[in-house]
Amino acid sequence: MKTLLIIGASGLMGQRVLALAKKWMPEVRIITGSRSGGRQEPTDLKVDILDETSVTEALVGVDGVINVVGPYDYSPTVLIKGCFAAECHYVDLAEVPEFIQSVYEQVYKEKKDASKTVTVISGCSTIPGMIDTMSASWQEDESVVRLRSFLSMGSKNPTSATLIYSLLLPFCDIKRNNFEYLTTKILRFGQKRLYGNHASPYDASGMSWRGGSIPAEFWISFDRRLYSYLLKLSSYVLPVFPLPWVKLICRMAQFFSPLINQLGTTQGSLIIEALDKEGQVIHQISIYAEENGLNIPALPSVLAIKKSFEAQDSQSCENLSQLLTPEAFKVALTAEGYQVEME
Ligand SMILES: NC(=O)c1ccc[n+]([C@@H]2O[C@H](COP(=O)([O-])OP(=O)(O)OC[C@H]3O[C@@H](n4cnc5c(N)ncnc54)[C@H](OP(=O)(O)O)[C@@H]3O)[C@@H](O)[C@H]2O)c1
């Protein structure tokens, strides 16, 4: 029997990852961990991912790790080293380019010992993992020159200070020009969403494409136009605050969530578009969630670990599209009750 350790399982996203892992991998033994863990269940460990001894002890007998410890503004070195030492697979939900880069830098160092076949996928969530994988089949079409993704979130969904901070962190860097542009998009059933451009792991060198790369944009919105205007305002205001203050603001913002929840909906969507050189949309994938939209970013990590466990021949992957096809994603998302349209 394989053993999966979910670190950060007591958090908002970790709870979703845990529930999905139980559902999609009933044959796997699941243990959980966090700094405050170990209180009730014997399968809930006390582990600090920044502490080498704690990580080494937690990884004894573990075959795979899902790291849901956000915000991803710390060094992943201890955890990646630990996973290679224990020869266990590793995935995380990071969207922070510096974190993802640090993971693969460490993987490169560890890979010098070629006998270890460990799968490591950083960014195994909506962005970049799912967007990369869902759009992979378009790589055969030479007319695709650019990609853009539009994520819309329902403001009635639960949130955490960490999620708000992760959303706002790029706003603290004035050079990243978040929400400099606003654009309206009409979704199915005529719902209008006002999107702003948002920093993404594609900003530095685009999306890997046919052995090279192409530009990829990432736009986000909520279900109320007001929030897009507030985010635009934040892009001017937040750069003047030190990061600990921004963290505090995010914690305080949580007090308003009951009010925000009253005004919002649970509907979310992700639209991925491929464009030709005339700027025409030639392929599109649309994913709609009526509710439970937060399970969408949680699902890729679970599917990736499941696939890694199932792989008969020992292989090491560093890319979600090596493990999953767009069709496999469609099947999983549909099974979870989401509507997926692929054109
Ligand atoms: N890439 C994407 O598309 C995407 C989409 C959605 C979410 N996300 C990411 O998901 C992340 C998770 O957010 P969340 O709302 O679930 O956070 P959260 O509710 O604050 O949970 C954080 C969890 O990590 C644990 N933790 C914190 N520091 C730790 C440490 N040093 N060692 C071990 N455990 C530690 C916490 O428990 P203790 O405090 O007890 O340790 C808690 O269980 C966010 O950063 C967000 O960016 C990414």
The ligand as a Gaussian input file, in Angstrom:
#p B3LYP/6-31G(d) Opt

LIG

0 1
 N       -1.428000      27.775000      -8.450000
 C       -2.740000      27.950000      -8.331000
 O       -3.463000      28.011000      -9.340000
 C       -3.364000      28.033000      -6.955000
 C       -4.745000      28.038000      -6.829000
 C       -5.299000      28.075000      -5.545000
 C       -4.471000      28.123000      -4.427000
 N       -3.123000      28.133000      -4.592000
 C       -2.224000      28.224000      -3.440000
 O       -2.590000      27.391000      -2.371000
 C       -1.953000      27.908000      -1.198000
 C       -2.633000      27.355000       0.035000
 O       -3.526000      28.298000       0.580000
 P       -4.478000      27.985000       1.827000
 O       -5.591000      28.959000       1.759000
 O       -4.841000      26.542000       1.882000
 O       -3.528000      28.331000       3.066000
 P       -3.882000      28.212000       4.601000
 O       -5.344000      27.992000       4.816000
 O       -3.221000      29.346000       5.293000
 O       -3.136000      26.855000       5.027000
 C       -1.758000      26.758000       5.162000
 C       -1.431000      25.401000       5.750000
 O       -0.014000      25.233000       5.811000
 C        0.368000      24.879000       7.157000
 N        1.734000      25.431000       7.361000
 C        2.103000      26.738000       7.347000
 N        3.437000      26.830000       7.519000
 C        3.924000      25.566000       7.648000
 C        5.203000      24.994000       7.836000
 N        6.303000      25.760000       7.946000
 N        5.310000      23.659000       7.887000
 C        4.229000      22.844000       7.787000
 N        2.971000      23.317000       7.600000
 C        2.819000      24.666000       7.537000
 C       -0.705000      25.498000       8.035000
 O       -0.835000      24.862000       9.280000
 P        0.055000      25.329000      10.566000
 O       -0.060000      26.818000      10.650000
 O       -0.551000      24.592000      11.711000
 O        1.429000      24.876000      10.287000
 C       -1.938000      25.202000       7.168000
 O       -2.335000      23.849000       7.318000
 C       -1.911000      29.412000      -1.382000
 O       -0.609000      29.882000      -1.154000
 C       -2.269000      29.624000      -2.848000
 O       -1.346000      30.418000      -3.498000
 C       -2.561000      28.075000      -5.833000

